[in-house]
Amino acid sequence: MRNRVRDKQNQNTRKKQVNNKRWIMWFLLLLLIILGVSAYFVINKFFPPKNDVPNSERINDSQVITPGTRNETVPSSEQYKKVGDLRLMSWNTLNFGSRSEPTSNKFMNIIRTIQLSDADVVGLSEINYDDQLLAQRLNDALGSSWSYTFSGKNFNENYHRSKESILILYKNQVVQPEVSKAINPNNIYTRPLWYTKFKTIGFDYSFITFFGHFDAPGVNANNGETSAAGFSRQGSQEIKEAQAIATVFSDLKTEYPDTDIIGAADTNIRENNNRVFNSDQYSLNYINFDNNRPYYRTTLSERNGYANSYDKWFVYDANSQNILKKSDIPYKIDIINAFTDKIWDKQKSLAAWLASRSRMRNPNPSDFQLISNVSDHAPILLDIDYKLK
């Protein structure tokens, strides 16, 4: 009898202990909920999300980007908004051929960049020699409002191993080509320049634009090249090509008097040797270059962002000042930050990479590898005003 009473007492004690534990657990859970809700209101009060920052504290999206600075707050569409009436873009597209399918990381982001740039005329260099299929694919991807001129089979027979082509895409409702030719004074250029004379539709304004890709930097003894006297770390061939730009302008001025001329090239000339471009025939489209050197650098570097200012505009204003030189016109499209600035879609780029043969070589590419797969140069921009204001 005593054992039964004792067992019943033990059973009641255990029930009380279980109930007590349940109450403690409910109390702790309620306490956690109260603390969580309180923390939410405290955080929102003292650390509001970006979208809730008062208007008076927001940075103006339209503020001017001055040379040598990068504005993290400006969306890409605003950052590259056209300032003039017409925009030109030049880009060395790094060994670009039809083996790059329209779905590839390279092709997709080149098209995306052209569209983002708001350019009306686009010169692409380092196109694979006479790759007509690529030229047509690019034109098709941009749509029926675009057309092109193509250098095709033009090359220098003395440098047959350096054969490449130049493609000039243009908006056919903005400009129409009048003349397209290769130009290579005294057969100097390893890869002949390609130019087109355009006339604007609905306006009595014409201009010439040419594009090129100079000889590779350094000394190539196989081509009989030597070190360039007076120009540090440059081969004689690229220096000759740089010096010949003055002749290009002189010849074009003779053939087309009173016409604005805008040229662009990947020059492979180091910035300390820019004096090779000193000429009374044209000028470089820089604003205070020596104090803004990093801003004008365009060749990609994984360690430093950009390494060299190889990509240059050469300009000649025939009459009124049509060719703009303003600090609110970006010199380059900052592709080294293409993912950060939402210029390109990283997930789409990665998916395109993994769907290609590149996956076999590297199934886990870095951001820099994805970006430099598109090109090892950033595209450069220039604006023109020609309409009466």
C-alpha positions, 0 to 999 in steps of 0.5 A: 500500500505504501509503495502505491502511494509513493509511486503516485506521489512520484508520478505527480512530481514528474508531471509537475516538473514537465509542466514547469519545463513547458512553462519555462520554454513558452516564457523563453520563446515569448521573451525572444519574440519580444526582443526580436520585435524591439530590435526591428524597431530600433534598427529601423529607427536608427539605421533606416534602409537606403530607400528610406533616406530622406530626400534631402540626404540623397545624392543627385543622380545627375551630378557631374562626373569629373575626370579622374573620379568614379561616381558610385551612385549614378546608374549606368543609364545616367552615367553614360547618357549622351551629351551631344547630338551624336556619339561615337564609340571605339573598342578593341574587341580582342580577337573577336570572330564568329566562333563567339556565338551570339549566346556567348559571354563575349558577344552578348556583352559587346552588344549590351555595351553598344546599346548602353553607350547610346552611340550612333557610330561604333568602330570595332577593331581586332575583328578576325580577318574578313569575318563577314559572318560575325559582322552580319551577326552583330548587325542582326543582333542590334536590329534593323535600325543599324547597318555597317561598313567593313574593311573585309580583305584589306591588309598589308602584304608585308605583315600578313600574319597581322591581318585583322579587320575593322567594323564600323556599325552605325544607326541608319536613321541618323547617318548615311555613309558616303565613302568608305576606304582603307587608308595606309600612307606609304604602306606604314601601318601593319594593319591599314586604317579604315574610314567612312565619311558620313552625312547626317540625315536631315542636316547638312553636316558631314564628318569622317571617322577612322579606326585602327589597331597599331602594331603590337607594343615592343620590339619584334625582331622578326619584322626587322623592328628595333627599339625606338630612339627617344621613346622608352620601351617602344618598338620602332614600328608603333612609333612610326604608325603614331607619327603617320597619323599626321599624314593621315589627317593631312591626306584626308583634309586634302581630299575632303576640305572643311570636313571634321575628322575623328579618328580612334585607335588602340595605339599601343603607345605608352602614356609617357611617350604621348609627345609622339602625337604632338602635331598641328594636323590634329589633337588628342581629345583629352582634358588635362591629361597629365593630372588625370592619367588614371581616368584615361587608362583603358587596358584592363589589369587585374591588379590595378584596374587599368594599366595603360592609356593606349586607346585614343581619339584624334580630332580635327574641327574644320570650322565651328567647334562641333567635337565636344571636349567636356568633363561630363562626357565619360571618356570610357565605359568602365567595364572593369566594374561592369558587374558592380555597376550593373552594366552587365549581368553577372549571372547571365555572363557566368551561365554563358561561360559555363555553357561554352568550352571555357567551362572545361578550362575553368569551371569557376571563373573570377569576375575579372576572367569573365570581364577580360574574356569580353575584351582586354580594353574598355571602349572609349566615347566621344560626342559631337554637336552639329544641330543649331541650338 
